[in-house]
Amino acid sequence: MYDVVISGAGPAGSKCAEIIAKSGYKVALIERDSNWRKPCGGAVSSRIFKYYPQLRKLDYTPIFGMTIYSADYHQLKYSWKNIRDYSINVDRLSFDNFIRDIAVDTGAELFDKNISFDYIRKNNKRVGIKTKTSSGTEEYYGKIIVIADGMSSKLAIKSGLREKWNVNEIGVGKCAILEGENNLDKEIMSMFFKPYKGYAWIFPLDGNRFNIGYGTWQVERSNINQIFNEFLKEPFLNDFFPHKNYKNLWEGTYPIPALGVKEKSLYNDNLMIIGDAAGFVSPISGEGIHPSIVSGNIAAETAIKALEVEDTSKNALKNYKSHPDIKKIIRNFKMKIPMIDFFFEHGGKNLSTMLKLAENDENYREQVINMFLFNQILSKDFLLKLKTYK
Ligand SMILES: Cc1cc2nc3c(=O)[nH]c(=O)nc-3n(C[C@H](O)[C@H](O)[C@H](O)COP(=O)(O)OP(=O)(O)OC[C@H]3O[C@@H](n4cnc5c(N)ncnc54)[C@H](O)[C@@H]3O)c2cc1C
């Protein structure tokens, strides 16, 4: 019998497992496949170091700036060198294994190559998780169950807390890690907005490797392979990539929550849902690694308190949702949703105007960058200026 059973050892599940194990509780961390590389741009702001100071010791190329291009190629360049801490771009295969290992070193028991597919129920209560492995079915009993198995979580739906995603709640992204000599500034990330809801990105990883991808929230533009290939052929990119053949080290496509947290679906009796499985992804930027880790951290703190008082009821777990950090994430995501339609009106005209205004104003520039990197929202003054711009 475990104190906590967690399905999914991505950023949300691994952080949750680490914090609970650190308190001395018995944690089972169930993972489908630790060799899976999550399709992801892998961009993480400096806020990650609060949760994983160990990452500073790894040889990530420090990222000190961002160039944002509007659909009409209006560009906003911003460097935060000597102003604020550096960001990093990670390869999700090694990153996820690094943080998973931290959870294991802290005491969580990892069960790899286990696919969770249902709950174990006794007297109408969920008392654990059933998994499939290559040799049959396994059962993991726990006082608390945490669902952290991402956007395609079956257990989140089987919990009865939420339905399947509506089509308008799903974005999709395709990305690749390419390798070859290039003219990218290794310290700068680039985002290329499009006339429809979505953007492409180039995030340098190191000397010769970079993550290049495209994500969209617009259902009609969901032929993701076509859009991704169109982006790779854009003449504008020739300056960055003077050679013809870049080695494709890996590529993948995956859905992403598009409309923020499913706030009514976060907890129930002895159950919490965290990370992508609960929609912890910032609308517009698609930033989900940091919010997922925050949700994992707070769910862990909530679980520890519940175990201490031996009350794992819905009432005891409600502190997860009412934690100020979770409330702030939910609030900020909510405020961003109406901005998606606004930005992409008339083929992305407002987004282009935002970049123009920011180009000439230091404060607006900060706000734009904070929106993309730190999940913040634009000030009323900036929004008004945007709305009335002629
Ligand atoms: C194309 C794309 C680009 C993105 N780019 C960025 C970016 O640049 N920066 C950023 O911050 N965010 C980005 N995101 C979002 C980010 O990837 C997610 O928000 C983040 O990975 C969520 O973490 P998680 O732990 O909740 O879920 P996941 O990372 O999806 O982890 C879920 C884990 O559960 C496991 N699992 C799944 N099903 C089962 C099962 N049945 N049983 C057991 N284990 C299971 C998986 O193998 C995985 O390890 C991007 C997303 C996409 C799709």
The ligand as an SDF file (V2000), in Angstrom:
LIG
                    3D

 53 58  0  0  0  0  0  0  0  0999 V2000
    4.2920   20.8150  -29.5370 C   0  0  0  0  0  0  0  0  0  0  0  0
    4.3520   21.3250  -28.1230 C   0  0  0  0  0  0  0  0  0  0  0  0
    5.2890   22.3010  -27.7860 C   0  0  0  0  0  0  0  0  0  0  0  0
    5.3690   22.7660  -26.4590 C   0  0  0  0  0  0  0  0  0  0  0  0
    6.3440   23.6810  -26.1420 N   0  0  0  0  0  0  0  0  0  0  0  0
    6.4640   24.1000  -24.8570 C   0  0  0  0  0  0  0  0  0  0  0  0
    7.5440   24.9630  -24.4800 C   0  0  0  0  0  0  0  0  0  0  0  0
    8.3960   25.3380  -25.2970 O   0  0  0  0  0  0  0  0  0  0  0  0
    7.6190   25.3620  -23.1720 N   0  0  0  0  0  0  0  0  0  0  0  0
    6.7000   24.9540  -22.2330 C   0  0  0  0  0  0  0  0  0  0  0  0
    6.8070   25.3740  -21.0660 O   0  0  0  0  0  0  0  0  0  0  0  0
    5.6960   24.1120  -22.5660 N   0  0  0  0  0  0  0  0  0  0  0  0
    5.5660   23.6510  -23.8410 C   0  0  0  0  0  0  0  0  0  0  0  0
    4.5760   22.7530  -24.1680 N   0  0  0  0  0  0  0  0  0  0  0  0
    3.6860   22.2740  -23.0930 C   0  0  0  0  0  0  0  0  0  0  0  0
    4.4110   21.2200  -22.2390 C   0  0  0  0  0  0  0  0  0  0  0  0
    4.9510   20.2280  -23.0740 O   0  0  0  0  0  0  0  0  0  0  0  0
    3.4370   20.5650  -21.2530 C   0  0  0  0  0  0  0  0  0  0  0  0
    2.6410   21.5600  -20.6610 O   0  0  0  0  0  0  0  0  0  0  0  0
    4.1540   19.7840  -20.1610 C   0  0  0  0  0  0  0  0  0  0  0  0
    4.9090   18.7330  -20.7050 O   0  0  0  0  0  0  0  0  0  0  0  0
    3.1230   19.2080  -19.1750 C   0  0  0  0  0  0  0  0  0  0  0  0
    3.7440   18.3580  -18.2460 O   0  0  0  0  0  0  0  0  0  0  0  0
    2.9070   17.1350  -17.6310 P   0  0  0  0  0  0  0  0  0  0  0  0
    3.8330   16.4440  -16.7030 O   0  0  0  0  0  0  0  0  0  0  0  0
    1.6100   17.6100  -17.1560 O   0  0  0  0  0  0  0  0  0  0  0  0
    2.5610   16.1880  -18.8860 O   0  0  0  0  0  0  0  0  0  0  0  0
    3.5150   15.4230  -19.8780 P   0  0  0  0  0  0  0  0  0  0  0  0
    4.7820   16.1430  -20.0700 O   0  0  0  0  0  0  0  0  0  0  0  0
    2.6900   15.1000  -21.0630 O   0  0  0  0  0  0  0  0  0  0  0  0
    3.8860   14.0790  -19.0810 O   0  0  0  0  0  0  0  0  0  0  0  0
    2.9520   13.0550  -18.9220 C   0  0  0  0  0  0  0  0  0  0  0  0
    3.7280   11.7730  -18.5900 C   0  0  0  0  0  0  0  0  0  0  0  0
    2.7830   10.7160  -18.3790 O   0  0  0  0  0  0  0  0  0  0  0  0
    3.1580    9.5780  -19.1130 C   0  0  0  0  0  0  0  0  0  0  0  0
    1.9350    8.8600  -19.4520 N   0  0  0  0  0  0  0  0  0  0  0  0
    1.0120    9.1710  -20.3910 C   0  0  0  0  0  0  0  0  0  0  0  0
   -0.0010    8.2830  -20.3740 N   0  0  0  0  0  0  0  0  0  0  0  0
    0.2940    7.3880  -19.4060 C   0  0  0  0  0  0  0  0  0  0  0  0
   -0.3770    6.2420  -18.8990 C   0  0  0  0  0  0  0  0  0  0  0  0
   -1.5460    5.8380  -19.3880 N   0  0  0  0  0  0  0  0  0  0  0  0
    0.2150    5.5560  -17.8940 N   0  0  0  0  0  0  0  0  0  0  0  0
    1.4050    5.9560  -17.3640 C   0  0  0  0  0  0  0  0  0  0  0  0
    2.0840    7.0320  -17.8120 N   0  0  0  0  0  0  0  0  0  0  0  0
    1.5200    7.7570  -18.8050 C   0  0  0  0  0  0  0  0  0  0  0  0
    3.9120   10.1260  -20.3200 C   0  0  0  0  0  0  0  0  0  0  0  0
    4.7860    9.1420  -20.8550 O   0  0  0  0  0  0  0  0  0  0  0  0
    4.6370   11.3180  -19.7130 C   0  0  0  0  0  0  0  0  0  0  0  0
    5.8890   10.9890  -19.1970 O   0  0  0  0  0  0  0  0  0  0  0  0
    4.4700   22.2660  -25.4720 C   0  0  0  0  0  0  0  0  0  0  0  0
    3.5240   21.2840  -25.8260 C   0  0  0  0  0  0  0  0  0  0  0  0
    3.4680   20.8220  -27.1280 C   0  0  0  0  0  0  0  0  0  0  0  0
    2.4740   19.7400  -27.4820 C   0  0  0  0  0  0  0  0  0  0  0  0
  1  2  1  0
  2  3  1  0
  2 52  2  0
  3  4  2  0
  4  5  1  0
  4 50  1  0
  5  6  2  0
  6  7  1  0
  6 13  1  0
  7  8  2  0
  7  9  1  0
  9 10  1  0
 10 11  2  0
 10 12  1  0
 12 13  2  0
 13 14  1  0
 14 15  1  0
 14 50  1  0
 15 16  1  0
 16 17  1  0
 16 18  1  0
 18 19  1  0
 18 20  1  0
 20 21  1  0
 20 22  1  0
 22 23  1  0
 23 24  1  0
 24 25  2  0
 24 26  1  0
 24 27  1  0
 27 28  1  0
 28 29  2  0
 28 30  1  0
 28 31  1  0
 31 32  1  0
 32 33  1  0
 33 34  1  0
 33 48  1  0
 34 35  1  0
 35 36  1  0
 35 46  1  0
 36 37  1  0
 36 45  1  0
 37 38  2  0
 38 39  1  0
 39 40  1  0
 39 45  2  0
 40 41  1  0
 40 42  2  0
 42 43  1  0
 43 44  2  0
 44 45  1  0
 46 47  1  0
 46 48  1  0
 48 49  1  0
 50 51  2  0
 51 52  1  0
 52 53  1  0
M  END
$$$$
